[in-house]
Structures are given as structure tokens and as C-alpha cells.
Amino acid sequence: MRAWCIVVPRERGEEIRRRLMDLGLLHEHLRIVREGERLLLPTKERVDLGFPTEQREFGTGFVAVRSYKDVVEVPDALRRSLPTSFDVIGDIAVLKIPEELQRYREQIGLSILRWNPKIRVAVQDRGVKGERRVRSIEVIAGERRTTTVHTEYGLHYRVDLAQAYFSPRLASERKRIADLVLEGEVVADPFAGVGPFAILIAKRRRPRLVHASDVNPVAVELLRANIGANRAARVATHEGDARRILRQIAPVDRIILDLPHTAFDYLPNAFAAIGARGVVHVYRILERADERAAADRIRGMAAQAGMEIRDLQLHTVRAYSPTQHHVAFDVTVVRASHRADPDRSPSASRTSPTKETPTTGRRSGRTVRRSEAPGHRSRHSARRR
């Protein structure tokens, strides 16, 4: 079929193709032609975007693209090294690219944008670093930005991937924790980031208050914006070190220590901030063989803090590596001086004296019971409390 086309350099092909699609001018049923370092993009009419135009014959037909791998151009010997999965945060694809594919990272990024038109940016993630948990990010294709708006359970979070940590892989875990929160609880989220735990709890449950804080000022700025955007009135924000914040807001009923590599360092402070009774959710990256030792360490720290463990459950959040898992320990504790009245907590007594904390159980804290995250293979539903 003969049609007009716009002739663009190959490196700008994806940008101009998207622009033509947005304008409704791309002839989507005609095949794009590549000639050396030029791309010929067929258009429904003559288009002036500052590039040469011409008329020529184009092949017709539409080839379904099932994966970005169907359109990426890399040597056959390297195709097995292509990332098999990646995160999508808002309209940004976040990839980890092996060293042997570094010279092809732009082609990989452009292929993802071509495969999924809803993705407008592709970035390479070189890992999370530092106390502020900031990703080392490089834009490899699409618009030159690291900001986006991510939607999760109907709530909207403004995120800057280069300035504040956010992981979409924890969505199910955030909902699991939110579902455990009882009416009237005071909750602390000292590693809140942009607010996905705190805001979900405030919007979907009826806590007395959620204290959300972070040491990263950019994260706190985004957290406050997200609280306003989602109208989460029951969230109080703080900026600073988690230990100091926990001392200031104590006593609380529930604490979320979502900092898996170093959360145990803050566990004594969390126990100290719990009132007469409460729950601490502490996260860890572990080998299966190390789970029992980690549970024993939790028991030891609880005892040193004058706490008695009433329930200790281990919940698998997700696979982290071929041998490691991201796990949560749900730890229900009672302060030793309040053993005679184990079912009451500071905020529970202010609202409903008969309420029990959601992880109340009759088994001894001597055993660790496992519950696995819903949605993963060979996992079991967490016990509802």
C-alpha cells in the first residue's frame, strides 16, 4: 500500500512513533520500514514534524507482539540473558540488566516501550543504596524523567524513583498488614517512604492515628503530597531517625519495620515503643535455614525489653533470590508488668476495652508458625484474625 511517511533517525524512532500515535496520525496497519540508521514511519497523511517526508510502498498486516523480546534486537547468543520480568511503577518500567547486555540497554528499553504503549519511560535499576534506600537509576529510553503516579488498590502515589524508595512488589503485603489493623489502634510506620502502608491503613481501616515517618526529606515531601491527594486524614507525618520518632510517639499498638536488611537493628526501639500490648511486623531477607535463628533472636530481644511474646508467626512475602526470601515476622507482645490483663492495649482501652489485637493466639511464642503470602505458588492464606 502506498502511503506518506516521516523519515527519522533510528534513535528517535520510538519517540516520534509515540507522538504520531498520540496525534492519531500513525498508520498502525502498515509495517514500519528500517533502512540502515533511518526509520520510515507510515502516516495517514503528510505530517510536518521537522523531519523529511516521502511517499512509498509499505507492507500491510499486523504482527502481534507477545513480549518485548519479540521485537528487541540483540545477538542471538545473548537472548537468554534478557530480563524475563521487570517492575512497572506508574508508567515507568524498572529493569535490572546483566553486564553482558549493557551495550544494548537502549534497544531493550525501546523495545519495552514499543511492546506496551502505556509505558512511557524505561529505567535501569542498579540497586538500592544508603540509609535513605534510594535507587541508583538511569533512564535508558523514553521521556527523561523518574517521576510518575502509581495506582495501588485505588489509591494514587506520586513517586520519584531516583529520590525515594517504592516497590510495587509489596502491594499484597501492604494489604495483608492493613487488614490486620483494628479500629482505634495507633500505628507507627517509621520507614514510610511515600506512604503506601500508612495511607492504605488510614483509608481502608479505622485506626485512631497512623504515625508515618522517614529519614529521607524527599520521601516525606512526597508522603505529605500523597496524604493530601488521597485525603488520608488519620496520618501524622514526621521526618527523622526512626529511633527518635518511636520515642516521641510512644506508646503505640502496632509498628511496621519495613526495612528488611537492617530492621532488626530497630527492634529494641520498637519493643520499647509498644504499650501494654501490641504487634511488631519486622521484615528480613533470609535463607530458609536461618529462619529459626532469626526467630530466636527476636525472642531474646523481646525478653531484654521486658516483653513476653504471645504469638510469633513467620509469613513469606516473596522470593528475593534463588536461595533467599523476603519474610515478615508478626510478633505479638505483652509487657511483663501487664500480664494480668493481656488483651488490652493503650489505644484499645481508649476506644473499645473488649477489642483484642489481631494477632492474639493461644499458642506459645516458643513456636514459629508459618503463613505464606496469597498469590504465590505453593503458598497458604495467612490465618485471619
N, C-alpha and C positions, 0 to 999 in steps of 0.2 A: 504494500500500500504506500502511495506517495503522500508525504506529509512534510510540513515545516519542522525544523529542529533548531535547537540552540546548541552551539559548539562550545564546550567548556573544558578547561584543564581537568585532568582526572582527579587531582587532589581536591577540587572544588565541586566535583560531581554530585556528592550526596547533599551538600548544602543547597545547590541550585535545584536539584530534583525535589527536595522538600518545599522549596519556595514555590516552584511550579505547581506542586500538589496543593499547597495552601491557596494558591490563586485559582485553582480549578483548571489549569491550562495544560497539565501534563497528559499526553496521550497514553494512558496506562495500559492499553491493549496492544501497543506496539513495543517491540523489543528495543531497548537501549543498545546503541552500537558503540563499540570501543575501537578506536583507530590509534594505535600507539599510545601516546600520552593524552589523547583527546577523547572525550565522551560526547556523543551526539544524542541529545535528549529530545525525543519526538514531542511536538506540541500541537495543540488543536488549532492554533493559528500562529501567525508570525508574532514573535514576542521580542520586545526590545528591553534587555536587561544589561546592556553594555557588552554583550558577547556577540561574536559572529552568528549569523543565521543563514540557513540554506534549505532548499527543498531536495528530498531524495527519497529513495525507496526503503521501506522498513518492513521487516518480517512481522507477521501478526501472531497472536496467541499469547496465552498467559501460562507461565510455569509456576505451580505452587511451590512456595519456599517453606519447608517444614522446620528448618533450623538455620541459624546464621551460618553454620558450617556448609550449607548447600551453596552459598554464594561467596564465601571468603576464598581469597586466592593466596595460598601458601604452598610451599613444596610438599609433594605427597608424603615424603619421609617425615614431615613434621606434623601431619594432620592429627596423629594420635595424641599429640601434646596439646591440642586446642582445649581451652576450658570447656568442660561439659556442663557447667552451671555457673550462674552469677546472680548477684543480688540486683533487684530493681528497686530503687528508692525514689518515689515520685516518678519523674520522667528521666532518671539517670540510671544507667547500667554501671554496676561496680564490679570490676573484674580483677582477678589475680592472674597474671600472665607469666608463664615459665620463662626462664632466662633464654632458652633456645628460640623463643618466639618474639623476643623484644624488638627485633628489627621489623617485625610485621604487625606491631601493635596497632598502628593506624589502620591498616587494612582490616584487622579484626574488629576494631571499633566501628568503622564504616559499615561493615557487613551486618553488625547487630542493628544499627540504625536503619539499614535498608530492610532487614528482616521484620522489624517491629516499628512501624511509623509512630507509635506512641512514645517511643524512647527518643529523646532529643539530644542527649549527651551520653558519651561513654567515657568512663574514667578508669585509670589503672590504680588499684589499691596496693600500696607497698607495705601495708601493715599499720597497726595502731601503736602509737609510741607515747611515752611520757605519762606523768601524773594526770594530765588532763584528757587522756585517752583520745588523742587526735589522730586521724588517719593521715598518712602520707599519700597525697592524691595528685595524680597528673591527668589532665584532660587529654584524651587521645583522639577524640572525634566528636563532631557536632558543635553545639554552642559552647562558647568559652565561659563556663560558669560551674560552680559547685553547689549552688543553692537550688532548692526545689521545695515543693509541698507534697508531703507523703500522707496518704489516707489509710487509716487503720481502724477497723470497727466503727466506721462512720465519723471518726474524729480526724482533724486535719493538723498536721505538724509541719511547721516551717523548719527546714533543716539546712545547715551549711556543712557539707561533708568534710571540708578542709579545716573547719574550725571547731566542730563539736561532734561527739560520737553519737551515732544512731545505727541500730541494727534491726532490719525488718524480720530477721530470723527468730526474734524473741516475741513475736506477736502472740503466739499461743500461750507462752509462759506469762506474759503480762495479763492476759485474760484469766488464766488459772489463778494467779495471785489475787486479782480483783474480785473474783468470785468467792474468795475466802473471807473477805473483809465484812465484818458485821456492822450493823447500824450503831453509830455512836463511838466507834473506835477512833483513836488518834494514831495516825500512821506516819512514819518517817521514811523518806526516800532520799538518803544523803548523797547518792550518786545519780541524781535525777536526769542529768543531761538536758534534752529539750522537753522532757516531761511526759513520755508515753505511759509510764507506770502511774504516776501521780494523777494525771488528767483522766485516765481511764477509770481509776478508782473513784475520783471525785464525781464523775459524770454518771457512772453506772451503778454505784453503790451509795450508801448514805453515811459516810464517815462523819465524825464530829469535825475533823480537820486533817488535812494531809500536809505535812511539812516537806517541801521539795527543795533540795539544795544541791549545789555543785561548786567545786573549786574553780571551775572554768568560767570567767565572766561572760564570754561569748555565749556559752551554753545557757547561762542564767538569763541573759538578754532574750534569747530565743524562747526559753521556758516561759518568761513573762508574756511574751507576744502570743505564744500558743495558749496560755491560760485565758487571755483575753479573747482570742479568736474562737475558742471553744466554750467560752462562758463558764469556766470551771471555778465557781465562786468559793469552793471549800478548800482551795490550795493556798498555802502561805509559802512565799519564796524566801530563800536565804542564799547568801553567797559566802563561801569559805570552806575551810577544812572540815571534814566530816566529824572528827572527834570534838571539835569545838561546838559545832552545831548541835550534836547529840547532847552535850552537856547543857546547852542553853534551853533546849525544848523539852527535856525530860520532866515528868515521866510520860512515856508513850506506850501504846499497846502492841504495835506491830512495826517491825523495821525490815526494810528491804536492802540487803547488802549486795547489790548487783555490780560487783567488781571482781570477776572470777579469779584473776591471777593473784590478787592481794587482799581479798575480802577478809580472810582470817585475821589479818593484822588489826582489823577494826572490830572484831567480835567482842573483846573485853569491853570496849566502849559501848557497844550495842547492849550487852547484858546490863551494864550499869545504868543505861537509859530506860530500861524496861521498868514498869511499875511493879505492883504486887504480882502480876501475872501477865504474860504476853507471848508473842511469837516473833522469832527472828528467822528470816529467809536468807540464808547465806549461800553464795554460789562459789563453785570451784571447778577448775579443769583438772580431771583426774584420770589415771589409768584405773581399770576395774579393780586391780589388785590392791590399790591404795585407798579404796573407799572405807574399809573398816578402820584403818589407821586415822583417817580424817574424822570419822565419827568419834573415835576415842579422844581425839584432840579437842573436839567440841565439848565433850563431856568434862574433860579436865578444865577447860576454860570456864565452863559454867560453874563448876564446883568452886573455883577460885573466886568467882564473882558472887558467891553466896546464893547461887541459883540451884534449884532442883529440876532436872529435866523430867517432864511428864510425858512427852511424846517426841520422838525423833524419827522423821521419815526422810528417805532419800528419793528424789524424783529426777529422772533423766530428762534433761531439756532437749539436747540434740547431740549428734556426733560432732566432735571437734576436729578429729584427725583419725587416721585408721586405727589407732590404739587408744585414743583419749576421748572422753565425753565431758560435755558441759553439764554439771549436775547442780541441783538445789537441795540443800538440807533444810527442811522445815522443822524448826526447833521450838517446841512449846515449853516454857519455863515458868516456875513459880519461885518467888523469893522465899528463902528458907523461913523467914520470920512470919510468913503469911500462910503456912501450911494448913492451918486450921480452917482457912476459908479459900480453898484453891481455885474456885470457879469465878472469883470476882477480880476485875482489873480496874484501874483508876477511872477510865472513861466509861466502862460498863456500869460502874456504880452510879455515875452521874446521869445515865440515861435509863438503863433497864437492869436492875440488880439481878434479874434471873437469867440474863444472857450469858452464854458461855463462849469462850474464844473458839474459833472454828476448827482448831486442830486438837480439841480436847479428846483424849483417848484413854482407855483403861489399861493399855499395855504399858509395861515398864519402859523407861528410857534406856534400859540396858540393851534393847534390840533395835536394829535399824530395819524398818520396813520400806520396801521399795515400791514406788508407783511410777509409771512411765508416762511420758507426755502423749496426749492424744494426737493422732495423725501421723505417727511414725510407725514403721514396721515393727512387728513383734513388741508392741507396747500395750500397756493396760491403762485403763482410765484411772486417774487419781481418785482415791476414795473421797466422796463428797461428804463434807462435814457441815 
